[in-house]
Amino acid sequence: MILALTATCSHADPKVAEMLGSWCRAVAEVERRRPPPGAALPARIHHLIRLDEVTRQNLWMIDDASLNAEQRQIVEDALGTSLLEIDAGNTEELKKLLPKAGWFANRRHGRQVTHGAWLIAQHSPDNAFREYALGKMSALLKYGDVDARDYALTFDRVQAHKGLPQRYGSQARCREGRLLLQPIENESAVNAAREEIGWNQTIEETKGDLEIGKPCN
């Protein structure tokens, strides 16, 4: 992972170099604490979560007001490439940790592991792997061995990637300068669909959390 960062970490423009250096230092600090081979499963999953979090926590750099348009584009391209590499690396690490049953279960592995694995699959650039995870989660959902919200978000993301309407109303995208929910199968039945799988949040609450309607670009 450190080698993958090398090309990202420097630039001739001092302002761009400052931003890229901050990004690389943040990622390197997490990597410095990577658990050793053979560490307990929760520790290894937690490390993947920290990598996922530290990258997304630092994406604000793209919108830094001190950057001009050219600098912003350079930073956006560099961070986007690095993020994709890290997400792909996390995916491959997660695949190595999968149990024989094919996916993690709350009762057997604990929610920290199950939710963490979901997060990595949800952000994975490997769409086939996310669809694989969805299939495994579907079988575990009725036993409470995966969180209903996690399942719903993955179901909707898989649907959206295929160009199909989502069921639970969890996915949004920027259209014409506003953040809007992606198409939904049956808007009048969204809350019933959520209740059926045990997700207690309403679509109205989700819209508030996502700030649907806010300006975006």
Secondary structure, DSSP 8 states (H G I E B T S, - for coil): -HHHHGGGS--SSHHHHHHHHHHHHHHHHHHHT---TT--HHHHHHHHHHHHHHHHHTGGGGG-TT--HHHHHHHHHHHHHHHHHHHHHHHHHHHHH--TTSS--HHHH-HHHHHHHHHHHHT-S-HHHHHHHHHHHHHHHTTTSS-HHHHHHHHHHHHHHTT--BSS---EEEETTEEEE--BS-GGGHHHHHHHHT----HHHHHHHHTTT-B--
